[in-house]
């Protein structure tokens, strides 16, 4: 990525509270077009709060400080009047949050195609993610993994500038997860889409992310290129994560080819 290119997203000094409790403190990072950033941290680190605030969602956490620049537009995060960034697609951790349970999946997919005017591209995206042409099925008739892949297809179909994946492999078995993320990586690079993965899985970050940001107890304790973070952790928590060498055991190309 050229060094003279302005970041697509730049976040500085984000702090947020739920009531009187500080849940994020002085968080910041940047992300370029076509790049993949993994935000890694354990339960309660503040990962979900962070992605919600980037999306412009102010509940339950309320930003008390911070500045976001996305695609050349500036947002003073404590001010609700500053609006929400446009051009970000979000795939939630639970597919139940992405579908209307009372409508057929085919109907929901066709509504999106009609809205975007992309009927010709629909089957190609489904096929790339290993999904069949949609039949007359309701969301509950598909596995959570298939539902999650369809949500990813919907997000990619929108041609976003940035894609946020919340625990993207939580509903997928390891082989399918590797195949899906490899395909997302290919599409994102072809279309210059920035990808932000929120995950507790350092192995996932090691395989697919260009950059890693480690979040611990609401603070961003280390950020940098993936290999730099893995080979030279700069704090005790990062060192503890990296010490579990399981993330070195698999190769994404091998998994995807199996």
C-alpha positions as CSV (number, residue, x, y, z in Angstrom):
1,X,0.0,0.0,0.0
2,X,1.5,3.3,-1.0
3,X,2.7,5.3,2.0
4,X,1.6,8.7,0.6
5,X,-2.0,7.5,0.4
6,X,-4.4,9.0,3.0
7,X,-6.1,6.3,5.1
8,X,-9.7,5.4,4.3
9,X,-10.4,5.4,8.1
10,X,-8.6,7.2,10.8
11,X,-9.7,7.0,14.4
12,X,-8.1,9.1,17.2
13,X,-8.6,9.4,20.9
14,X,-11.9,7.5,21.2
15,X,-13.2,7.2,24.8
16,X,-16.6,5.9,25.7
17,X,-18.7,5.2,28.8
18,X,-21.7,3.1,29.8
19,X,-23.1,5.1,32.7
20,X,-20.1,6.0,34.8
21,X,-18.0,3.1,33.7
22,X,-15.3,3.8,31.0
23,X,-15.4,1.0,28.5
24,X,-13.0,2.5,25.9
25,X,-10.1,4.9,26.6
26,X,-8.0,6.8,24.1
27,X,-8.4,4.2,21.3
28,X,-7.1,4.9,17.8
29,X,-5.9,3.3,14.6
30,X,-6.0,3.8,10.8
31,X,-6.9,1.6,7.9
32,X,-6.2,1.9,4.2
33,X,-8.3,0.9,1.2
34,X,-7.8,-2.8,0.3
35,X,-6.2,-3.5,3.7
36,X,-7.4,-6.0,6.4
37,X,-7.2,-5.0,10.1
38,X,-8.0,-7.5,12.8
39,X,-9.0,-6.1,16.2
40,X,-8.1,-8.9,18.6
41,X,-9.1,-9.1,22.3
42,X,-10.8,-11.3,24.8
43,X,-14.4,-11.1,26.1
44,X,-15.1,-7.7,27.6
45,X,-12.2,-6.0,25.9
46,X,-14.5,-3.5,24.2
47,X,-14.4,-4.9,20.6
48,X,-18.2,-4.8,20.0
49,X,-18.4,-1.4,21.5
50,X,-15.7,-0.2,19.2
51,X,-17.4,-1.4,16.0
52,X,-20.8,0.0,17.1
53,X,-19.3,3.4,17.6
54,X,-17.5,3.3,14.3
55,X,-20.9,2.5,12.7
56,X,-22.4,5.5,14.5
57,X,-24.4,3.6,17.0
58,X,-24.4,5.4,20.4
59,X,-26.1,2.8,22.7
60,X,-25.4,1.4,25.1
61,X,-21.9,3.1,25.1
62,X,-21.8,6.8,24.6
63,X,-18.6,8.4,23.2
64,X,-17.2,11.2,25.4
65,X,-14.1,12.0,23.2
66,X,-12.7,11.1,19.9
67,X,-12.5,12.0,16.2
68,X,-13.2,9.8,13.2
69,X,-12.3,10.5,9.6
70,X,-13.8,8.2,7.0
71,X,-13.4,8.6,3.3
72,X,-12.5,12.3,3.6
73,X,-15.5,13.1,6.0
74,X,-14.9,14.1,9.6
75,X,-17.0,13.1,12.6
76,X,-16.7,14.5,16.1
77,X,-17.8,11.4,17.9
78,X,-19.2,12.9,21.1
79,X,-21.6,15.0,18.9
80,X,-24.7,13.1,17.8
81,X,-25.3,15.7,15.2
82,X,-22.1,14.8,13.4
83,X,-24.0,11.9,11.7
84,X,-22.9,8.4,10.7
85,X,-20.2,7.4,8.1
86,X,-21.7,6.1,4.9
87,X,-20.2,3.3,2.8
88,X,-19.6,0.8,5.7
89,X,-21.2,-2.7,5.5
90,X,-21.5,-4.7,8.7
91,X,-21.9,-8.4,9.1
92,X,-23.1,-9.2,12.7
93,X,-21.8,-12.1,14.7
94,X,-25.3,-13.6,14.9
95,X,-27.2,-14.2,11.6
96,X,-30.4,-13.7,13.6
97,X,-29.7,-10.0,13.7
98,X,-29.4,-9.8,9.9
99,X,-32.6,-11.5,8.6
100,X,-36.3,-11.1,8.9
101,X,-37.4,-14.5,10.2
102,X,-40.9,-14.1,8.6
103,X,-39.7,-13.7,5.0
104,X,-38.1,-16.2,2.7
105,X,-34.4,-15.8,2.2
106,X,-34.9,-15.6,-1.6
107,X,-37.3,-12.7,-1.1
108,X,-34.8,-10.9,1.1
109,X,-32.0,-11.4,-1.4
110,X,-34.2,-10.3,-4.4
111,X,-35.2,-7.2,-2.5
112,X,-31.5,-6.2,-2.1
113,X,-30.8,-7.0,-5.8
114,X,-33.7,-4.8,-6.8
115,X,-32.6,-2.0,-4.5
116,X,-29.0,-2.1,-5.8
117,X,-29.8,-2.9,-9.4
118,X,-27.3,-5.7,-9.4
119,X,-29.3,-8.7,-10.6
120,X,-26.5,-10.0,-12.9
121,X,-23.9,-10.0,-10.1
122,X,-26.1,-11.9,-7.5
123,X,-25.4,-15.5,-8.6
124,X,-21.7,-14.9,-9.0
125,X,-21.3,-13.6,-5.4
126,X,-23.4,-16.6,-4.1
127,X,-21.3,-19.1,-6.0
128,X,-18.0,-17.5,-4.8
129,X,-19.0,-18.0,-1.2
130,X,-20.2,-21.6,-1.8
131,X,-23.9,-20.9,-1.6
132,X,-26.6,-22.4,-3.8
133,X,-29.2,-20.5,-5.8
134,X,-31.7,-19.5,-3.2
135,X,-34.8,-21.7,-3.0
136,X,-38.0,-21.1,-1.0
137,X,-36.5,-21.4,2.5
138,X,-36.9,-19.3,5.6
139,X,-33.8,-18.3,7.6
140,X,-34.3,-21.0,10.3
141,X,-34.2,-23.7,7.6
142,X,-30.6,-22.9,6.9
143,X,-27.6,-23.5,9.2
144,X,-26.1,-20.6,11.0
145,X,-23.0,-21.0,8.9
146,X,-25.0,-20.7,5.6
147,X,-26.9,-17.7,7.0
148,X,-23.7,-16.0,7.9
149,X,-22.3,-16.6,4.4
150,X,-25.4,-15.1,2.9
151,X,-25.0,-12.0,5.1
152,X,-21.5,-11.7,3.8
153,X,-22.7,-12.0,0.2
154,X,-25.3,-9.3,0.9
155,X,-22.6,-7.0,2.3
156,X,-20.2,-7.5,-0.6
157,X,-23.0,-7.0,-3.1
158,X,-23.4,-3.4,-1.7
159,X,-19.8,-2.6,-2.9
160,X,-18.9,-0.9,0.4
161,X,-15.8,1.0,0.9
162,X,-15.3,-0.8,4.2
163,X,-16.5,-4.2,5.5
164,X,-16.8,-4.9,9.2
165,X,-16.9,-8.6,10.2
166,X,-17.9,-9.3,13.8
167,X,-16.5,-12.7,14.8
168,X,-16.8,-13.9,11.2
169,X,-16.0,-17.6,11.8
170,X,-18.1,-18.1,14.9
171,X,-20.8,-20.0,12.9
172,X,-18.5,-21.8,10.5
173,X,-16.4,-24.9,10.7
174,X,-12.6,-24.4,10.2
175,X,-12.5,-25.5,6.5
176,X,-15.5,-23.4,5.4
177,X,-14.2,-20.5,7.4
178,X,-10.8,-20.6,5.6
179,X,-12.5,-20.8,2.2
180,X,-14.9,-18.0,3.0
181,X,-12.3,-15.6,4.4
182,X,-9.9,-16.4,1.5
183,X,-12.7,-15.4,-0.9
184,X,-13.5,-12.3,1.1
185,X,-9.8,-11.4,1.0
186,X,-9.7,-11.9,-2.8
187,X,-12.9,-9.8,-3.4
188,X,-11.7,-7.0,-1.1
189,X,-8.4,-6.7,-2.8
190,X,-10.0,-6.7,-6.3
191,X,-12.5,-4.0,-5.3
192,X,-10.2,-2.0,-3.0
193,X,-12.4,-2.7,0.1
194,X,-11.0,-2.2,3.5
195,X,-11.8,-5.0,5.9
196,X,-12.0,-4.8,9.7
197,X,-12.4,-8.1,11.5
198,X,-13.3,-8.1,15.2
199,X,-12.2,-11.4,16.8
200,X,-10.9,-13.1,19.8
201,X,-9.0,-15.5,17.6
202,X,-5.3,-14.6,17.1
203,X,-5.0,-17.5,14.6
204,X,-7.6,-15.9,12.4
205,X,-5.8,-12.6,12.5
206,X,-2.4,-14.2,11.8
207,X,-3.7,-15.9,8.7
208,X,-5.7,-13.1,7.1
209,X,-4.9,-9.7,8.5
210,X,-2.3,-7.2,7.2
211,X,-2.5,-5.3,10.5
212,X,-3.4,-6.3,14.1
213,X,-4.7,-4.1,16.8
214,X,-4.8,-5.7,20.3
215,X,-7.6,-4.4,22.6
216,X,-7.4,-5.1,26.3
217,X,-9.7,-3.7,29.0
218,X,-10.8,-0.9,26.7
219,X,-7.3,0.2,25.7
220,X,-5.5,-0.4,22.4
221,X,-2.3,-1.9,23.8
222,X,-0.5,-2.6,20.5
223,X,-1.1,-2.0,16.8
224,X,1.1,-2.7,13.8
225,X,1.8,-5.0,10.9
226,X,0.8,-8.6,11.6
227,X,4.3,-10.1,11.6
228,X,5.6,-7.3,13.7
229,X,3.0,-7.7,16.4
230,X,3.4,-11.5,16.4
231,X,7.2,-11.4,16.5
232,X,7.7,-8.5,18.9
233,X,4.8,-8.0,21.3
234,X,5.2,-4.7,23.2
235,X,3.2,-5.4,26.3
236,X,2.5,-8.2,28.7
237,X,-1.0,-8.9,27.4
238,X,0.2,-9.1,23.8
239,X,3.1,-11.3,24.8
240,X,0.6,-13.7,26.6
241,X,-1.5,-13.9,23.4
242,X,1.5,-14.5,21.2
243,X,3.0,-17.1,23.5
244,X,0.2,-19.5,22.5
245,X,1.8,-20.6,19.2
246,X,-1.3,-22.4,17.9
247,X,-1.8,-19.5,15.5
248,X,1.3,-20.7,13.6
249,X,0.1,-24.2,12.9
250,X,-2.2,-23.7,9.9
251,X,-1.7,-22.1,6.5
252,X,-4.6,-20.4,4.9
253,X,-3.7,-21.5,1.4
254,X,-3.5,-25.1,2.6
255,X,-6.8,-25.0,4.4
256,X,-8.6,-23.3,1.5
257,X,-7.2,-25.9,-1.0
258,X,-8.2,-29.0,1.0
